[in-house]
């Protein structure tokens, strides 16, 4: 495997693509460390140290992980790739609802280019909204919590406050546009899907520091804790790789047909139905919904902190506390629901059956048309069940770490289910792309 990996660097064009991707990744990480104008970099560093000692920033810890630590630094690339991911998910859902988008999707490459353009516009709009919200939260101190009250992140200067806020919004929105451009450069001229590679880079960049903080929190027993957690995480990654590669193959036979003087068809292939057909999207949807009550707690704190109401206390204890069994059960149920929901809108058995019938394809033993669609729907519903339970288990697994570890450290736990799914998925996709390019040149891949 190592010799085949080194052979990738011996191929001139593939080596050029790999180095180009690494250069873009380095540029992305540089932008994630550049402070935005109007932000006190010294106070940011002091604030981050205070946050690490008090156990994180609650609901913003996961967003900070996805941005590679850029969010809480309010850097140029503070928003990371999340606005683009959100816009892509919204456009994908709207494709099912809006006939115009559905027609564009069926037009092929030209229609997909138009949808991509809409995604870019929506990304910039979401970037303006998100940057305004995060800057307002940072200005009020809600973004960082009480640990940073003595370290003003956006200090008052002779420049009007509204002008400073406007410059920060423009800077972060422009940073999101640059990130989109960098991701598309990787997709066109590098290796792997650009947006996926960038979010992989953001998560991987935070893992060493977060793991080291976890080790430091355990004192003399830190190395034992860290070693045990790494071994357990490697076991989880192996399980995730196994499930992500699992698929149910539906055999398809194409009948022979004459087109002019040439005969086509007569071949056999299959439709691969993955166990995890929905990917990481259900986990993201479920996490987003569970953040709503947490945001409500942040924005609607009672005036009298000594006598909070019963509703506030119940939300704080059961929907904000990640170690609550109500939180864990609700999280798992939401993941299962969104798995079925997303699979139902992303895979249309009727459309697949019609396309097979159009080109003379059929499943052996199943009549073409509606019986084939019913058969595919039956198989998909059966195979989605273990996939949904698998995603739910991976998603709630970190919550049991939260119970096992010190309660102050759970918010910074770096090996969350979403992070593991994204890193494994992106890693597998990139390795497959490199291997396919190696196979085209010397028929020698990573696995022999």
Secondary structure as GFF3:
##gff-version 3
##sequence-region A 1 448
A	DSSP	alpha_helix	2	10	.	.	.	ID=ss1
A	DSSP	alpha_helix	12	33	.	.	.	ID=ss2
A	DSSP	alpha_helix	41	54	.	.	.	ID=ss3
A	DSSP	alpha_helix	60	66	.	.	.	ID=ss4
A	DSSP	alpha_helix	82	97	.	.	.	ID=ss5
A	DSSP	alpha_helix	99	106	.	.	.	ID=ss6
A	DSSP	alpha_helix	109	140	.	.	.	ID=ss7
A	DSSP	three_ten_helix	146	148	.	.	.	ID=ss8
A	DSSP	alpha_helix	161	189	.	.	.	ID=ss9
A	DSSP	alpha_helix	194	217	.	.	.	ID=ss10
A	DSSP	three_ten_helix	219	221	.	.	.	ID=ss11
A	DSSP	alpha_helix	222	245	.	.	.	ID=ss12
A	DSSP	beta_strand	247	254	.	.	.	ID=ss13
A	DSSP	beta_strand	257	259	.	.	.	ID=ss14
A	DSSP	beta_strand	262	264	.	.	.	ID=ss15
A	DSSP	beta_strand	268	274	.	.	.	ID=ss16
A	DSSP	alpha_helix	281	299	.	.	.	ID=ss17
A	DSSP	alpha_helix	310	315	.	.	.	ID=ss18
A	DSSP	pi_helix	316	320	.	.	.	ID=ss19
A	DSSP	alpha_helix	325	346	.	.	.	ID=ss20
A	DSSP	alpha_helix	349	358	.	.	.	ID=ss21
A	DSSP	beta_strand	361	362	.	.	.	ID=ss22
A	DSSP	alpha_helix	370	404	.	.	.	ID=ss23
A	DSSP	three_ten_helix	410	412	.	.	.	ID=ss24
A	DSSP	alpha_helix	417	442	.	.	.	ID=ss25
###
